[in-house]
Amino acid sequence: MRGRFSLLRIWSHDQGSHGESHHAVNKKMGIMNNMKTVEMFPQDPDKEKVESYKRDVHPHGTIPALVLEDGRTIIESGAICLYLADRYGRLLPEKQWTAEYYNWIMYASITLDEMMEHLFTQWMLKGPEQEDKDIAQKMADKFKVFAEYFNNFLKGKAFICGDKFTAADCVMGYNIWWASVMREGCLINDWPEIIRYRDGLKSRDAFKQAFTTQPLQAQYQ
């Protein structure tokens, strides 16, 4: 999309998308007045709307997508959160935590997202009769490897970057929230540090505003 706008424009959907991670960033930063949200649901029955979005904003038709004032577009959720944190100088880590900050944002956006997309498709879109149990089990096993690794990493820390809440927690928090609302949280129920981390995020006002459970479950179950 080309052109100039007075505000940042974010294409997103209220529930069940990567939009929650940037919503948490936006709310925590207090920058909602600097941004216009455009509702976009990739499975919208209005095919013309979806095709227009693919043509003008995001070639894959997924969300979110952030269009800057000069028309440049960022189409990766992790990159959007990194950009907003850098642009506004908020939710950034202390220098000694920079490696963890980038590592977990990239891990969540690349490795973990793939697992969650497959599990979401099999468990919540297809349902028990159409579910490919081999794919679902493979992804659940892969998630277990992540869960053990992340659970151990979290010991002694309130957040990814020690005691400071950062954009990394917005990105990872989305995936942990997602895991907690599928199959009654079976993916994380056995990992006490992840549960503690999730509960700490849930107590934050920005998290409460950006993430819920019932709309997602009602929409896909």
DOBA-739423 format. One record per residue (C-alpha): residue in one letter; x, y, z negated. Coordinates in steps of 0.02 Angstrom, whole numbers, padded with zeros to 5 digits, always signed. Example, Ala and Ser with C-alpha at 12.3 -4.5 7.8 and 13.67 -1.06 7.14 Angstrom:
! residues 2
A+00615-00225-00390
S+00684-00053-00357
//
This chain:
! residues 221
M+00000+00000+00000
R+00070+00170+00049
G+00022+00343-00008
R+00038+00452-00161
F-00069+00440-00317
S-00081+00543-00475
L-00084+00387-00585
L-00007+00215-00587
R-00133+00089-00521
I-00143-00088-00592
W-00244-00226-00510
S-00298-00350-00642
H-00440-00452-00714
D-00504-00449-00893
Q-00472-00632-00934
G-00379-00784-00873
S-00239-00696-00780
H-00064-00633-00804
G-00145-00464-00828
E-00152-00491-01016
S+00037-00473-01034
H+00042-00301-00956
H-00120-00253-01047
A-00031-00289-01211
V+00117-00182-01154
N+00003-00040-01099
K-00097-00039-01260
K+00055-00051-01373
M+00141+00090-01278
G-00015+00198-01276
I-00002+00230-01090
M-00177+00182-01036
N-00214+00363-00991
N-00070+00358-00867
M-00142+00211-00774
K-00297+00169-00674
T-00356-00011-00686
V-00433-00087-00531
E-00536-00243-00564
M-00480-00387-00453
F-00532-00569-00469
P-00437-00683-00348
Q-00585-00803-00338
D-00707-00661-00301
P-00845-00722-00182
D-00825-00558-00088
K-00700-00626+00039
E-00678-00457+00122
K-00623-00381-00043
V-00497-00521-00072
E-00426-00508+00104
S-00411-00320+00088
Y-00315-00344-00074
K-00199-00469+00009
R-00170-00354+00156
D-00144-00192+00061
V-00077-00241-00111
H-00024-00421-00147
P+00012-00543-00003
H-00033-00695-00109
G-00192-00620-00177
T-00143-00653-00358
I-00138-00533-00504
P-00075-00422-00577
A+00000-00295-00458
L+00063-00123-00505
V+00064+00017-00375
L+00173+00165-00417
E+00128+00346-00381
D+00230+00343-00220
G+00148+00183-00157
R+00284+00058-00199
T+00216-00104-00271
I+00276-00225-00406
I+00189-00394-00392
E+00270-00499-00530
S+00196-00488-00705
G+00365-00502-00792
A+00438-00368-00680
I+00290-00255-00717
C+00320-00270-00904
L+00506-00240-00884
Y+00475-00088-00774
L+00349-00010-00893
A+00462-00038-01044
D+00609+00042-00954
R+00507+00184-00881
Y+00432+00238-01047
G+00577+00187-01158
R+00465+00085-01272
L+00457-00098-01326
L+00642-00115-01286
P+00759-00225-01392
E+00903-00171-01500
K+01065-00192-01402
Q+01116-00353-01490
W+00954-00436-01432
T+00967-00390-01248
A+01014-00566-01192
E+00865-00646-01281
Y+00751-00510-01214
Y+00791-00543-01032
N+00809-00731-01053
W+00636-00759-01127
I+00547-00639-01009
M+00622-00729-00860
Y+00591-00901-00935
A+00409-00861-00970
S+00381-00783-00799
I+00464-00921-00698
T+00480-01088-00788
L+00337-01079-00913
D+00213-00999-00794
E+00230-01146-00675
M+00182-01269-00812
M+00036-01164-00868
E-00032-01138-00692
H-00035-01326-00661
L-00114-01365-00829
F-00243-01228-00807
T-00289-01298-00636
Q-00303-01477-00696
W-00384-01448-00865
M-00496-01298-00837
L-00531-01283-00652
K-00545-01465-00599
G-00612-01547-00755
P-00597-01728-00815
E-00667-01813-00659
Q-00558-01722-00533
E-00404-01699-00641
D-00241-01767-00574
K-00184-01849-00735
D-00008-01881-00672
I+00022-01696-00637
A-00060-01645-00800
Q+00046-01767-00900
K+00205-01714-00812
M+00173-01531-00852
A+00121-01570-01031
D+00284-01667-01055
K+00381-01522-00982
F+00291-01402-01098
K+00339-01511-01246
V+00523-01486-01202
F+00494-01297-01200
A+00396-01304-01363
E+00535-01393-01456
Y+00664-01270-01388
F+00561-01115-01425
N+00505-01179-01595
N+00687-01200-01648
F+00733-01030-01576
L+00598-00942-01678
K+00661-01003-01847
G+00703-00854-01956
K+00631-00728-01832
A+00469-00631-01832
F+00482-00597-01645
I+00591-00645-01498
C+00711-00502-01536
G+00721-00526-01723
D+00610-00411-01824
K+00567-00296-01679
F+00415-00322-01568
T+00463-00297-01385
A+00397-00321-01209
A+00466-00498-01219
D+00332-00539-01347
C+00198-00470-01232
V+00255-00585-01091
M+00284-00739-01198
G+00131-00700-01305
Y+00021-00715-01152
N+00082-00892-01120
I+00065-00942-01302
W-00112-00871-01305
W-00150-00966-01144
A-00086-01128-01220
S-00190-01099-01377
V-00356-01087-01283
M-00336-01243-01175
R-00386-01413-01245
E-00405-01342-01421
G-00223-01289-01426
C-00155-01465-01409
L+00004-01401-01327
I+00061-01301-01479
N-00029-01377-01628
D+00122-01482-01681
W+00246-01337-01680
P+00237-01236-01842
E+00354-01095-01790
I+00255-01066-01631
I+00093-01065-01730
R+00169-00939-01851
Y+00229-00833-01705
R+00058-00841-01622
D-00032-00793-01782
G+00086-00647-01806
L+00046-00584-01631
K-00141-00611-01658
S-00138-00496-01809
R-00078-00349-01703
D-00209-00224-01644
A-00143-00218-01465
F-00151-00408-01454
K-00330-00411-01518
Q-00380-00285-01384
A-00288-00371-01242
F-00319-00555-01280
T-00478-00651-01322
T-00528-00834-01309
Q-00713-00849-01276
P-00724-00764-01106
L-00591-00878-01033
Q-00670-01036-01100
A-00845-00984-01050
Q-00790-00942-00875
Y-00699-01104-00835
Q-00777-01239-00944
//
